Amino acid sequence: MEAQMSVSLRELSEISQTAGNKVSPRTVRNDSLILVAPRDWCSGFYPGNLWFLYELTGKSYWKEKAEFYTQKIESEKFNGGTHDLGFKMLGSFGNGWRLQASEMYKTILLQSAKTLSTRFNPKTGVIRSWDHSRNKWDYPVIIDNMMNLELLFWAFKQTKDSSFYRIAVNHANTTMRNHFRPDFSSFHVVDYDVTTGLVKKKNTHQGYADESAWSRGQAWALYGYAVCYRETGDKKYLQLAENIAQFIFSHPRLPSDLIPFWDFDDPKIPNVPRDASAAAVTASALFQLASLKSKYAKDHIKKAEKILASLSTPTYLAPEGTNHGFLLKHSTGGLPNGFEIDAPIVYADYYFLEALTYQKKMHLSRH
């Protein structure tokens, strides 16, 4: 892993002079490393990957690199035009704060949580996801947004300001009511009427169809409600997380290596791309559920470790010196929209590394 990350750092250094405000690798297109600006929702994952390498190796070299790339996205703490502040700021500054308790990082994270809070509407009871495509949605909320609640829970623990907690819990409860089908699969997008607060429609933006189970969406849901249970102790979140896991792992179209196809309902399965990122998110969520004394803890650990074992095979793990420094191959970002299809993606590496750190901690706690 260190060798691969060294490859990406070298490529970053080589193109940084012409990259403008683009600061972080996101994917590969036409055999070229694609960088993104701080405003991109993926900008915090690469610094997070560097923090995880520091955590896994203890080497100050990786800490220095993590600090360098983390500070490049500080301006996002004031970006009220996105719901993705949790992804961006926890991945970067959050991991930095966790590993070295920097007061500067804490201040930046608290401002980020305040900014995220401005996107909450009491009438709908949820945080608005997107500001674009206003001709398509009135007040869209995507299942991915569950991943950003962790920033609000963190801010509540630091400040005891209950407004952070209330917003997170309201969002989780409203999403629980409206995003899930009877089989505990999740819709991708739910659109709300801002006047009445009622649901207008349910559809997809990245899945195969409105009624299909987009694989990464199911992983976001599992992870998000595991975090909600961890932060609140409310058993309804644990139950939902367990039900989501049951949906994923009992699905007849989940491959035996536990790396899902990009959407569980694509009729062309098995001749469709996999999504290693969905698998990595799921593995990390399962380790977290297991640590929360789930009665299925042993089974969760077994499945998470099988996912990591699959991702560590040559099928998914890139050989050293290849893949432009990305660790994993075969992720799918937005197939219906024609981007990042069967490609390396930075957040796949992020949740893979996070899952590996959870696995390492669990092994250490057993001995």
C-alpha positions as CSV (number, residue, x, y, z in Angstrom):
1,M,0.0,0.0,0.0
2,E,2.8,2.4,0.8
3,A,4.4,1.7,-2.6
4,Q,1.1,2.5,-4.4
5,M,0.5,5.7,-2.4
6,S,4.0,6.7,-3.3
7,V,3.1,6.3,-7.0
8,S,0.1,8.7,-6.6
9,L,2.2,11.2,-4.7
10,R,4.8,11.2,-7.4
11,E,2.2,11.7,-10.1
12,L,0.6,14.5,-8.1
13,S,3.9,16.2,-7.8
14,E,4.6,15.9,-11.5
15,I,1.2,17.5,-12.5
16,S,0.8,20.0,-9.7
17,Q,2.3,22.9,-11.6
18,T,-0.4,22.7,-14.2
19,A,-3.3,21.5,-12.0
20,G,-4.5,24.9,-11.0
21,N,-6.9,24.6,-8.0
22,K,-7.2,20.9,-8.4
23,V,-5.7,19.3,-5.3
24,S,-6.8,15.7,-4.9
25,P,-6.9,12.5,-7.1
26,R,-10.4,11.1,-7.7
27,T,-10.1,8.6,-10.5
28,V,-8.4,7.6,-13.8
29,R,-9.8,8.4,-17.2
30,N,-8.1,7.6,-20.5
31,D,-5.1,6.4,-18.6
32,S,-4.7,9.8,-16.9
33,L,-5.0,10.7,-13.3
34,I,-8.0,12.9,-12.7
35,L,-7.7,15.6,-10.0
36,V,-10.5,17.5,-8.4
37,A,-10.8,20.9,-6.7
38,P,-11.7,21.3,-3.0
39,R,-15.4,21.8,-3.9
40,D,-15.7,18.3,-5.3
41,W,-17.3,15.9,-2.9
42,C,-14.4,13.5,-3.2
43,S,-11.7,16.0,-2.2
44,G,-11.3,14.8,1.4
45,F,-10.7,11.1,0.7
46,Y,-7.1,11.3,-0.5
47,P,-5.9,13.2,2.6
48,G,-7.9,10.6,4.6
49,N,-6.0,7.8,2.8
50,L,-2.7,9.4,3.8
51,W,-4.0,9.6,7.5
52,F,-4.9,5.9,7.4
53,L,-1.4,5.0,6.1
54,Y,0.1,7.0,9.0
55,E,-2.2,5.2,11.4
56,L,-1.4,1.7,9.9
57,T,2.4,2.3,9.7
58,G,3.2,4.9,12.4
59,K,5.6,6.6,10.0
60,S,5.8,10.4,10.3
61,Y,6.3,10.7,6.5
62,W,2.7,9.8,5.9
63,K,1.6,12.2,8.6
64,E,3.4,15.0,7.0
65,K,1.9,14.2,3.6
66,A,-1.6,13.9,5.2
67,E,-1.2,17.3,6.8
68,F,-0.1,18.9,3.6
69,Y,-3.1,17.6,1.5
70,T,-5.6,18.1,4.3
71,Q,-4.9,21.9,4.6
72,K,-5.6,22.3,0.9
73,I,-9.3,21.9,1.4
74,E,-9.8,24.1,4.5
75,S,-11.8,26.6,2.6
76,E,-14.6,24.0,2.4
77,K,-15.6,24.7,6.0
78,F,-17.6,27.7,4.6
79,N,-19.1,25.9,1.6
80,G,-22.8,25.9,2.3
81,G,-23.7,24.8,-1.2
82,T,-23.0,21.1,-0.5
83,H,-24.3,18.4,1.9
84,D,-21.0,16.5,1.5
85,L,-19.1,18.3,4.2
86,G,-19.1,15.1,6.3
87,F,-17.4,13.2,3.5
88,K,-14.9,16.0,2.9
89,M,-14.0,17.3,6.3
90,L,-14.2,14.1,8.4
91,G,-12.2,12.2,5.9
92,S,-9.4,14.8,6.1
93,F,-9.5,17.0,9.2
94,G,-11.6,14.4,11.1
95,N,-9.0,11.7,10.8
96,G,-6.3,14.3,11.5
97,W,-8.1,15.4,14.7
98,R,-8.7,11.7,15.7
99,L,-5.0,10.9,15.4
100,Q,-3.5,14.1,16.9
101,A,-6.2,16.1,18.5
102,S,-5.3,19.4,16.9
103,E,-7.2,22.4,18.2
104,M,-7.0,24.0,14.8
105,Y,-8.6,20.9,13.2
106,K,-11.3,21.0,15.8
107,T,-12.1,24.6,15.0
108,I,-12.3,23.8,11.3
109,L,-14.5,20.8,11.9
110,L,-16.9,22.8,14.1
111,Q,-17.3,25.4,11.5
112,S,-17.9,22.7,8.9
113,A,-20.7,21.3,11.1
114,K,-22.3,24.8,11.5
115,T,-22.2,25.2,7.7
116,L,-23.8,21.8,7.1
117,S,-26.5,22.7,9.6
118,T,-27.7,25.5,7.4
119,R,-28.9,23.0,4.8
120,F,-31.5,21.6,7.2
121,N,-35.2,22.5,6.7
122,P,-37.4,21.9,9.7
123,K,-40.4,21.6,7.4
124,T,-39.0,18.6,5.5
125,G,-37.1,17.3,8.5
126,V,-34.0,16.6,6.4
127,I,-30.8,18.1,5.1
128,R,-31.0,19.1,1.4
129,S,-28.6,17.1,-0.7
130,W,-28.4,18.9,-4.1
131,D,-28.9,22.4,-5.3
132,H,-28.6,21.5,-9.0
133,S,-31.3,20.2,-11.3
134,R,-34.0,22.4,-9.8
135,N,-36.2,21.6,-12.8
136,K,-36.1,18.0,-11.8
137,W,-36.4,18.1,-8.0
138,D,-37.8,20.5,-5.4
139,Y,-35.9,19.4,-2.4
140,P,-33.8,16.2,-3.2
141,V,-32.4,14.0,-0.5
142,I,-30.1,11.1,-1.4
143,I,-29.4,8.1,0.8
144,D,-25.7,9.1,0.6
145,N,-26.5,12.0,2.9
146,M,-26.7,9.6,5.8
147,M,-22.9,9.6,5.7
148,N,-22.7,13.3,6.5
149,L,-24.6,13.0,9.8
150,E,-21.4,11.8,11.6
151,L,-20.0,15.3,11.4
152,L,-23.0,16.7,13.3
153,F,-22.8,14.0,16.0
154,W,-19.1,14.7,16.4
155,A,-19.9,18.5,16.8
156,F,-22.5,17.7,19.4
157,K,-20.0,15.7,21.5
158,Q,-17.5,18.5,21.3
159,T,-19.9,21.4,22.1
160,K,-23.0,19.8,23.8
161,D,-25.0,22.1,21.4
162,S,-28.1,20.0,21.0
163,S,-29.0,21.6,17.7
164,F,-26.4,19.4,15.9
165,Y,-27.9,16.3,17.5
166,R,-31.5,17.2,16.7
167,I,-30.7,17.9,13.1
168,A,-28.9,14.5,12.7
169,V,-31.6,12.5,14.4
170,N,-34.4,14.3,12.5
171,H,-32.7,13.5,9.2
172,A,-32.1,9.9,10.2
173,N,-35.7,9.4,11.3
174,T,-37.2,11.1,8.2
175,T,-34.9,9.1,5.9
176,M,-35.9,5.9,7.8
177,R,-39.6,6.6,7.1
178,N,-39.3,7.6,3.5
179,H,-36.3,6.0,1.8
180,F,-36.8,2.3,2.6
181,R,-38.9,-0.4,0.9
182,P,-40.5,-3.3,2.7
183,D,-37.5,-5.5,1.9
184,F,-35.2,-2.8,3.5
185,S,-33.6,-1.8,0.2
186,S,-33.3,1.9,-0.3
187,F,-34.3,4.4,-2.9
188,H,-31.5,6.6,-4.1
189,V,-33.4,10.0,-4.2
190,V,-36.4,11.2,-2.3
191,D,-37.9,14.5,-3.4
192,Y,-39.8,16.6,-0.8
193,D,-42.3,19.4,-1.1
194,V,-40.8,22.3,0.8
195,T,-44.3,23.8,1.5
196,T,-45.9,20.7,3.0
197,G,-42.9,18.6,3.9
198,L,-44.4,15.6,2.1
199,V,-42.7,13.3,-0.3
200,K,-43.3,14.2,-4.0
201,K,-41.5,11.3,-5.7
202,K,-38.8,8.7,-5.3
203,N,-36.3,7.9,-8.0
204,T,-32.7,7.4,-8.8
205,H,-29.8,9.3,-10.3
206,Q,-27.0,6.7,-10.2
207,G,-28.9,3.4,-10.1
208,Y,-30.3,1.2,-12.8
209,A,-33.9,2.3,-12.2
210,D,-36.0,4.2,-9.7
211,E,-37.1,0.9,-8.1
212,S,-33.8,-0.8,-8.2
213,A,-31.3,-1.4,-5.4
214,W,-28.2,0.6,-6.3
215,S,-25.4,-1.2,-4.6
216,R,-23.4,1.7,-3.1
217,G,-26.7,3.2,-2.0
218,Q,-27.3,0.2,0.2
219,A,-23.8,0.4,1.6
220,W,-24.3,4.1,2.4
221,A,-27.5,3.2,4.3
222,L,-25.9,0.4,6.2
223,Y,-22.9,2.5,7.3
224,G,-25.1,5.6,8.1
225,Y,-27.4,3.8,10.4
226,A,-24.5,1.9,12.1
227,V,-23.1,5.4,12.9
228,C,-26.5,6.6,14.1
229,Y,-26.8,3.7,16.5
230,R,-23.2,4.2,17.8
231,E,-23.9,7.9,18.5
232,T,-27.4,7.6,20.0
233,G,-27.8,4.1,21.4
234,D,-31.2,4.0,19.8
235,K,-32.0,0.4,19.0
236,K,-34.2,1.3,16.0
237,Y,-31.1,2.3,14.1
238,L,-29.4,-0.9,15.0
239,Q,-32.4,-2.9,13.8
240,L,-32.5,-1.0,10.5
241,A,-28.8,-1.6,10.0
242,E,-29.2,-5.3,10.6
243,N,-32.1,-5.4,8.2
244,I,-30.2,-3.6,5.5
245,A,-27.3,-6.1,6.0
246,Q,-29.8,-9.0,5.7
247,F,-31.0,-7.5,2.4
248,I,-27.5,-7.3,1.0
249,F,-26.2,-10.6,2.1
250,S,-29.3,-12.7,1.4
251,H,-29.7,-11.3,-2.1
252,P,-29.6,-14.0,-4.8
253,R,-27.5,-11.8,-7.1
254,L,-24.7,-11.1,-4.6
255,P,-21.6,-12.9,-6.0
256,S,-19.9,-15.5,-3.8
257,D,-16.9,-13.2,-3.3
258,L,-19.3,-10.6,-1.8
259,I,-18.2,-7.8,-4.2
260,P,-21.6,-6.7,-5.6
261,F,-22.5,-5.8,-9.1
262,W,-23.0,-2.0,-9.4
263,D,-26.8,-2.5,-9.1
264,F,-28.6,-5.6,-7.7
265,D,-31.3,-5.3,-10.3
266,D,-29.5,-4.8,-13.5
267,P,-31.0,-7.4,-15.8
268,K,-27.7,-8.0,-17.6
269,I,-26.1,-9.5,-14.5
270,P,-23.5,-11.1,-14.5
271,N,-22.3,-9.2,-17.6
272,V,-22.2,-5.9,-15.8
273,P,-19.5,-4.1,-13.8
274,R,-18.8,-4.7,-10.1
275,D,-18.5,-2.0,-7.5
276,A,-15.5,-2.5,-5.2
277,S,-16.3,0.8,-3.5
278,A,-19.7,-0.6,-2.3
279,A,-18.0,-3.6,-0.9
280,A,-15.4,-1.5,0.9
281,V,-18.0,0.7,2.5
282,T,-20.0,-2.4,3.5
283,A,-17.0,-4.0,5.1
284,S,-16.2,-0.9,7.2
285,A,-19.8,-0.7,8.3
286,L,-19.9,-4.4,9.3
287,F,-16.8,-3.9,11.5
288,Q,-18.4,-1.0,13.2
289,L,-21.6,-2.9,13.8
290,A,-19.6,-5.8,15.3
291,S,-17.9,-3.4,17.6
292,L,-21.3,-2.2,18.8
293,K,-22.1,-5.6,20.3
294,S,-24.5,-6.6,17.6
295,K,-25.8,-10.1,18.3
296,Y,-24.6,-10.9,14.8
297,A,-21.1,-9.6,15.5
298,K,-19.3,-12.8,14.6
299,D,-21.1,-13.1,11.4
300,H,-20.5,-9.4,10.6
301,I,-16.8,-9.9,11.2
302,K,-16.7,-13.0,9.1
303,K,-18.4,-11.3,6.1
304,A,-16.3,-8.1,6.5
305,E,-13.1,-10.2,6.5
306,K,-14.2,-12.1,3.5
307,I,-14.8,-8.8,1.6
308,L,-11.4,-7.6,2.6
309,A,-9.9,-10.9,1.5
310,S,-11.6,-10.7,-1.9
311,L,-10.5,-7.0,-2.3
312,S,-7.0,-8.1,-1.5
313,T,-6.8,-10.6,-4.4
314,P,-5.2,-9.7,-7.8
315,T,-8.7,-9.4,-9.2
316,Y,-9.3,-6.2,-7.3
317,L,-6.0,-5.1,-5.8
318,A,-3.8,-3.3,-8.3
319,P,-0.2,-4.5,-8.7
320,E,2.4,-2.2,-7.3
321,G,3.3,0.6,-9.7
322,T,0.1,0.4,-11.7
323,N,-3.4,2.0,-11.6
324,H,-1.9,5.5,-11.1
325,G,-1.3,4.7,-7.5
326,F,-4.9,3.7,-6.6
327,L,-5.2,0.6,-4.5
328,L,-8.4,-0.9,-5.9
329,K,-9.7,-1.6,-9.3
330,H,-13.3,-2.3,-10.5
331,S,-15.4,0.4,-8.9
332,T,-18.4,2.1,-10.5
333,G,-19.3,5.7,-9.8
334,G,-22.2,6.7,-12.1
335,L,-22.9,4.1,-14.8
336,P,-26.2,5.7,-16.1
337,N,-24.4,9.0,-16.5
338,G,-21.4,7.4,-18.2
339,F,-18.6,8.2,-15.7
340,E,-16.2,6.1,-13.6
341,I,-17.4,2.8,-15.0
342,D,-15.2,-0.1,-13.9
343,A,-12.5,2.3,-12.7
344,P,-10.4,3.1,-9.7
345,I,-12.1,5.6,-7.4
346,V,-10.5,7.4,-4.4
347,Y,-13.4,6.6,-1.9
348,A,-13.1,2.9,-2.7
349,D,-9.5,3.1,-1.4
350,Y,-10.6,5.2,1.6
351,Y,-13.2,2.8,2.9
352,F,-10.9,-0.2,2.2
353,L,-8.2,1.4,4.3
354,E,-10.7,2.3,7.0
355,A,-11.9,-1.3,7.1
356,L,-8.3,-2.5,7.4
357,T,-7.7,-0.2,10.3
358,Y,-10.9,-1.6,12.0
359,Q,-9.7,-5.1,11.3
360,K,-6.3,-4.4,12.8
361,K,-7.8,-2.9,16.0
362,M,-10.1,-5.9,16.4
363,H,-7.2,-8.3,16.1
364,L,-5.2,-6.3,18.6
365,S,-8.1,-6.2,21.1
366,R,-8.4,-10.0,20.9
367,H,-4.8,-10.6,22.0
